[in-house]
Amino acid sequence: QVQLVESGGGLVQPGGSLRLSCEASGSIFRINAMGWYRQAPGKQRELVAIIATNGGTNYADSVKGRFTISRGNAKNTVYLQMNSLKPEDMAGYYCNADVITNMMRYLEVWGQGTLVTVSS
């Protein structure tokens, strides 16, 4: 089995910063892309940012220039540095990973989410 555990969410004022972390563990041979999604109340879940093993990234237009996604040295961890936070960024943030298991099977895995609240 493969698990993703997120951390780093919390309460921040508008204009402030947070860094989210997500660590993958379990029967992992290789992790390809990892990403962050978010879902606000009454809205659909949306892609925030993704990063491939080679470092290539893609961002939602709404966060470009403010958020930065990165991978840890061991490549089993993904971070989301969030700067200049706005109230509209308030949402549950979910980690996602495309995993090849030790049995050479493909899995798409989701974390349980971490809540980001932006309020003065």
N, C-alpha and C positions, 0 to 999 in steps of 0.2 A: 504494500500500500504506500501511497504518497500523500503527504500532508503539507499544507502551507499555513504558516502562522504569521499573522500580521501584528504590528505594534506601531505605536507612535501617534495615534490619533488623540484628540483632545480638544480643549477649548482655546481659541486664539482670537485676538482682536483683529478687525480689518486692518490690512497692511502688514500683519505679522507673518511668521513663518512656522512651518512644521516639517519634520522629516519622517516619512513613513518607511517602515522596514517590513520585509517579507522574507522568511526563510523556509526553504523547502527541505524536507527530510523524507526518508523511507527508501524504498527499493528503486533507486534512481541510477540509471546508466548515464544519461545525458539530459540536460535541460536545454531546449532550444529557446524559443522566445519566452519572455516573461512580460507581464504587463499589469497595469492598474486600471480598474474600472470604477465608476462611482454611480450611485443611485440616490437621488434626492426624493423626498416624499412626493408622491403623485407623478413622478417622472420615470421614464424608462432608464434602464442601466445603459451607460454610455462609456465608450473607450476614452480614457484619459491619456495614457501613454503606453507604448510598448518598446521593448528593446530586444534585439537578437543577440546571440552569443558573440557575434563579431562586433557588437557595439552599435549597430545601426538602430536608429530610433525613429519613432513616429509619434506625433502629439496631436491632440485635439486642438482646433483653432482657438478655443476659448482659454487654453492654458499656455500657449506658445509664448515664450519669453519670460514666463513666471515660474513654470515647473521644470524640473530636470529629473529624468529617470536615469538610473545607473545600476550596474551590476557589481557585486562584490568580487573580490579576487578569486574566491572559490567557485564562483558562478552559480551557487545555489541560493544566493540572496539578491534581492532587488530592492532598490530604494527609490523613493519619490521625494525629492526636495521641493517643497511648496513655498514660494515666496510671494509677497504682495497679495496675500489672500483676500478674497472678496466674499461678501455674504452669499453670493451665488455658488461659491465653492462648497458650501456646507452640504454634506452628503455622507453616506456610508461608502467607504472606499474598500474595494475588494481586489486582492491579488489573484493573478491568473498565471499559470505556467503550462507550456507544452512540453511534456515529459516523455522520454523514451525510458522504459523501465529496464531492470536487469534481465528481464525475460524478453527484451526486444519488442515490447508492445508500446503503442502510443497511448498516452493519456492526456486529457485536458483536465487540469485540477484547479479548483477554486478554494480560496481561503474563506474564513467565516466573516471577515469584514472588520473594519475599525472605523469608528465614527469621528468625523471632523466637524466641529462646530465653530463657526465664524460669527462672532457677536461682540459688540462693544458693551 
